[in-house]
């Protein structure tokens, strides 16, 4: 028998270490050649590590969440033959990105999953006799009063912790409707012995993408001097234009509001380039970009990822809709490339109908601005002396106050308003 040292290969240009986000084997496991042994993450991209040899796992480098230097031993495998160190990684091997933190069962683990069979000849359940209706009787409550109520009402009152002597009724006995009225009047402030039990406490280690998010948010809050400006937009006309385009979309994807908003943002950023910028606070240099590389915050099962729509200012509404779908799916499935997850010059974050009334998004350095899309609501609005139902939506803009003044942010939002509330201008610009 021999010991094979599998060393962590260079999985990214300029990367010095990688984080263990999942082990797929344990010490003592017998593994085959090319079997997946671990998932390693660097800069929000997760790569599967596969064993180049077959054998028995005798050592593993660390626990989930540990940082492993490039070139250090990740695993030691006992094999047939002479001792040897891990060979250099084969550059032709596919490094398949994976949804961060995902764990796929090994064949050995799959064999341990119990299979429960059902006996088709199992005896059919015996019929249950109808319950016997109990007569309504007057029983003494804890307060000492005698109250008339059915056994069902009395049992429900016990579960809710209600003293029936405290319940008012307009009849000769207490009914379920009287209990409902009592709960409504008291605001539900009674003991609920039938309520669900509390879940047990649990500790969850912060690793992988969630760890990166925590680090980035802490750094952004420490370095960026945030201020947020919220503006209300009338999107009634824009919604009508969207509905009209969807009715005649052919093979194009169904349009949401996001492609229109990205188009409006691209137009506005062309007029106010100080928001389409990055800030190097060590060199004290602001770089204003001619192209809009729109960062799109995408929620995945393991946390928030920002995919980048390159040259958003040059794309049509339909092209943006297709790119949004493509990048969202790539991010959620873990197949987004490093280039697709970097290089944004401005970010838009949208939670759709769950977006709330307003929000305070956090700037993602070195960017200097981010905008959050809040939910659309119908409102009664006075127009020319008449009350109309209009569709309104708030946009919340957060900026780095070190390089963007309030006047610039307000001017940008008014420019944005001119495009969003006038779809003909937006689509013909």
ABEGO torsion letter per residue (X at the ends): XBBBBBBBBBAEBGBABBBBABBABBBGBBBBBGBBABBBBBGGBBBBBBBABBEBBABBABBBGBBBBBGBBABBBBBBEBBBBBBBBBAABBBBBBBBGBBBBBAAAAAABBBBBBBAABBBBBBBBBBBBBBBBBBBBAAGBBBBBBAAAAAAAAAAGBBAAABBBABABBBAAAAAAAAAAAGGBBBBAABBBBBBBBBBBBBEAAAAAAAAAAAAAAABBBBBBBBBBBAAAAAAAAAAAAAAAEABBBBBAAAAAAAAAAAAAAABAAABBBBBAAAGBBBBBABBBBBBBBBBAAEBBBBBBBGAAABBAAAAAAAAAAAAAAAAAGABBAAAABGBABBBBBAEAAAEABBBBBBBOABABBBBBBBBBBBBBBBGGBBBBBBBBBBBBBBBAAABBAAAAAAAAAAAAAAAABAAAAAAX
